[in-house]
Every structure is written in structure tokens, then in C-alpha cells.
Amino acid sequence: MYSAILALRKHGIDPTKDVKILATGGVSETLASMQVGTVHAGILSAPVTLRARTLGFQEIVRIGKLGVPFIHDGIVASKTYITTRRSDTEAFLKGFIDGIRLYKTNPSLAEKIMSKYTRVTDKSMLRETYDTFNRELNVQPFIPREGVSNMLQLIAETEPRAAKANPEDFLDNGSLQNLRAGGYFDR
């Protein structure tokens, strides 16, 4: 829902006045709601995007291309863990980054692994999912401060305490900066 709000605002549409946003439950439910006409548009992700196209729906906007910093997914740990176990945090991040590298450089292996864990065997659905995430995954997964700030602004609309929160309290790029300084991203 937050990504829909940011996308609407980016295009000058007031999400509280110009449209009505409904929670449908998930991407499959959103597509089903679009099919029966309950909603006119929705936020979809791969591989459901492929199904939507085969049903005649067209992509209006790709949220990742809007240039609006946003946190779609993240890895979280307590501040205490990060500060007291920096080497473990960096080791985890190395594995995570290596996984992204492998995903980006070996599509057939990536699709095989996706198939194993999602039980999706349709080649076109696997390719749709691979292509989508290949575009969005960053080998240097730094957390954008502006993304956290945008999230806090959205949350503040229903939770006033978020308006006073400092984005720096919700991110720590220190381990990634250490990896960069050590040349890990240059491998």
C-alpha cells in the first residue's frame, strides 16, 4: 500500500482524495479484484505480472523506476547485535551479496532455485520473476536514508510518533561501508 501511495503522489494524485485504496490481501487477490472489476488498478509483482499481461492488463508505472527512495524489503537486526557482532553481521552480508551476484550472473541456476522453493515450474513465470528481481536487486544493498524518511512520513499519517523519528535510528550501513572500504564490492 505504501508504494501505491508514493507512486500516486509522484504523479500528483492525492491518495486520500483522488482515489480510493483498498487492501485486497495480496497480489493474487489484487489481480482477481481487477478481473472482476472491484478495483481498476493494483500493485502487482512477478510472476503475477505475467498473468496480468496475458489477461490484457497493461503496466501503468514501474514503481522501481519512479526514483522515489523506498524500502521494499530489508534485513533487520537489533542495534546491540550489529554493534557487538559486527564480524558476524559482515559475514552474513558477504553471503547475501554473493547470493545477489550469483543470481545476477547465473539466471538458469537462479530460476532452478526459485522453482525449488516456490514450487513454480512454468518457465515463463520463472523468467518473469528472474527478470523483475534482476532489475531491482543491487549488489551494493545500501539502505537509502531517503527511503527510511519516506517510510516514516507515510507511517506518521497513522502513527504521529513517526513524524518525530530520526531515520538514522532505523538504518545502519556501517557493515556495508566496511565491506566497500575493504574492496569487497570490487571483486
PAGU-14365 format. One line per 4 residues: their letters; for each residue y, z, x of C-alpha. Coordinates in Angstrom, 1 decimal. Layout:
BEGIN
a = Y,Z,X ~ ...
This chain:
BEGIN
mysa = 0.0,0.0,0.0 ~ 2.4,0.8,2.8 ~ 2.0,-2.6,4.3 ~ 2.8,-4.2,1.0
ilal = 6.0,-2.1,0.7 ~ 7.1,-3.1,4.2 ~ 6.3,-6.8,3.5 ~ 8.3,-6.8,0.3
rkhg = 11.3,-5.1,1.9 ~ 11.2,-7.5,4.8 ~ 11.7,-10.3,2.2 ~ 14.5,-8.5,0.3
idpt = 12.3,-7.4,-2.6 ~ 12.7,-3.8,-3.8 ~ 9.2,-2.4,-4.3 ~ 10.4,0.2,-6.8
kdvk = 12.5,-2.2,-9.0 ~ 11.4,-5.8,-8.5 ~ 7.7,-5.4,-8.7 ~ 5.0,-3.0,-9.8
ilat = 2.5,-1.9,-7.1 ~ -0.9,-0.9,-8.4 ~ -3.7,0.8,-6.5 ~ -6.8,-1.2,-7.1
ggvs = -9.2,0.8,-4.9 ~ -9.8,-1.7,-2.1 ~ -9.7,-5.3,-1.0 ~ -12.7,-6.4,-3.1
etla = -11.2,-4.7,-6.2 ~ -7.8,-6.3,-5.4 ~ -9.4,-9.8,-5.4 ~ -11.2,-9.0,-8.6
smqv = -8.0,-7.9,-10.2 ~ -6.3,-11.1,-9.0 ~ -9.2,-13.2,-10.5 ~ -8.8,-11.7,-14.0
gtvh = -5.0,-11.7,-13.8 ~ -4.4,-8.0,-13.8 ~ -2.4,-8.5,-10.6 ~ -0.6,-11.6,-9.4
agil = -0.9,-11.0,-5.7 ~ -2.5,-8.5,-3.4 ~ -3.1,-7.3,0.2 ~ -6.4,-8.7,1.4
sapv = -8.2,-8.6,4.7 ~ -11.0,-10.5,6.2 ~ -13.6,-11.5,5.2 ~ -12.3,-11.2,1.6
tlra = -9.5,-13.6,2.5 ~ -12.1,-16.4,2.9 ~ -13.4,-15.7,-0.6 ~ -9.9,-15.7,-2.0
rtlg = -9.2,-19.1,-0.5 ~ -12.4,-20.5,-1.9 ~ -11.3,-19.3,-5.3 ~ -8.0,-21.2,-5.0
fqei = -5.7,-18.4,-3.9 ~ -3.2,-19.1,-1.1 ~ -1.8,-16.9,1.6 ~ 1.8,-16.0,0.9
vrig = 2.5,-14.0,4.1 ~ 0.6,-12.7,7.0 ~ 1.8,-9.2,7.5 ~ 0.9,-9.1,11.2
klgv = 3.4,-12.0,11.7 ~ 6.3,-10.3,10.0 ~ 7.5,-8.5,13.1 ~ 7.6,-5.1,11.3
pfih = 6.0,-2.5,13.5 ~ 3.3,-0.7,11.5 ~ 0.3,1.4,12.3 ~ -2.7,-0.3,10.5
dgiv = -5.4,1.7,12.4 ~ -5.3,4.3,15.1 ~ -7.3,6.6,17.3 ~ -6.3,10.2,16.9
askt = -6.9,13.4,18.8 ~ -5.2,16.8,19.0 ~ -2.4,17.2,21.5 ~ -4.4,20.0,23.0
yitt = -7.4,17.7,23.6 ~ -5.2,15.0,25.1 ~ -3.4,17.3,27.5 ~ -6.3,19.4,28.6
rrsd = -8.8,16.5,28.8 ~ -6.7,13.6,30.0 ~ -9.5,12.1,32.1 ~ -11.9,12.1,29.1
teaf = -9.1,10.5,27.0 ~ -8.6,7.8,29.6 ~ -12.3,7.2,29.9 ~ -12.6,6.7,26.2
lkgf = -9.6,4.4,26.2 ~ -11.1,2.3,29.0 ~ -14.3,1.8,26.9 ~ -12.1,1.0,23.9
idgi = -10.1,-1.6,25.9 ~ -13.2,-3.1,27.4 ~ -14.6,-3.5,23.9 ~ -11.5,-5.3,22.8
rlyk = -11.7,-7.6,25.9 ~ -15.4,-8.3,25.2 ~ -14.5,-9.0,21.6 ~ -11.8,-11.5,22.5
tnps = -13.8,-13.3,25.3 ~ -17.3,-13.4,23.6 ~ -16.9,-14.5,20.0 ~ -20.7,-15.0,19.4
laek = -21.5,-11.5,20.7 ~ -18.7,-10.1,18.6 ~ -20.0,-11.8,15.5 ~ -23.5,-10.7,16.2
imsk = -22.4,-7.1,16.5 ~ -20.2,-7.3,13.4 ~ -23.2,-8.7,11.5 ~ -25.4,-5.9,12.6
ytrv = -23.0,-3.1,11.4 ~ -21.6,-4.8,8.3 ~ -24.9,-6.5,7.3 ~ -22.9,-9.7,6.7
tdks = -24.9,-12.7,7.7 ~ -22.7,-15.5,6.4 ~ -21.4,-17.4,9.4 ~ -18.1,-18.4,7.8
mlre = -17.4,-14.8,6.8 ~ -18.2,-13.6,10.3 ~ -15.9,-16.3,11.8 ~ -13.1,-15.4,9.3
tydt = -13.4,-11.7,10.3 ~ -13.5,-12.5,14.0 ~ -10.5,-14.9,13.9 ~ -8.4,-12.4,11.9
fnre = -9.0,-9.5,14.2 ~ -8.8,-11.6,17.4 ~ -5.3,-12.5,16.4 ~ -4.3,-8.8,15.8
lnvq = -6.2,-6.9,18.5 ~ -4.2,-6.1,21.5 ~ -5.8,-5.4,24.9 ~ -2.9,-3.1,25.6
pfip = -3.0,-1.0,22.4 ~ 0.2,1.0,23.0 ~ 1.5,2.8,19.9 ~ 4.9,1.4,18.9
regv = 7.4,4.2,18.3 ~ 9.0,2.0,15.6 ~ 5.6,1.7,13.8 ~ 5.4,5.5,13.6
snml = 9.0,5.7,12.5 ~ 8.3,3.1,9.7 ~ 5.3,5.1,8.6 ~ 7.3,8.4,8.5
qlia = 10.1,6.7,6.4 ~ 7.6,5.5,3.9 ~ 5.9,8.9,3.7 ~ 9.3,10.5,3.3
etep = 9.6,8.8,-0.1 ~ 7.0,11.2,-1.5 ~ 7.0,13.9,1.2 ~ 10.5,14.9,2.1
raak = 9.5,16.8,5.3 ~ 8.5,13.5,6.9 ~ 12.2,12.4,6.9 ~ 12.9,15.1,9.5
anpe = 9.8,14.5,11.6 ~ 10.2,13.1,15.1 ~ 8.0,10.0,15.7 ~ 7.3,11.3,19.3
dfld = 5.4,14.2,17.8 ~ 2.8,11.7,16.4 ~ 2.1,9.5,19.4 ~ 1.1,9.8,23.0
ngsl = 1.0,6.6,25.1 ~ 0.6,8.7,28.3 ~ -3.0,7.8,29.0 ~ -2.3,4.1,28.4
qnlr = 0.7,4.3,30.7 ~ -1.6,5.9,33.4 ~ -4.1,3.0,32.9 ~ -1.3,0.5,33.2
aggy = 0.1,2.2,36.4 ~ -3.4,2.2,37.9 ~ -3.7,-1.6,37.3 ~ -6.4,-1.3,34.6
fdr = -4.9,-3.9,32.4 ~ -4.7,-6.4,35.3 ~ -8.4,-6.6,35.8
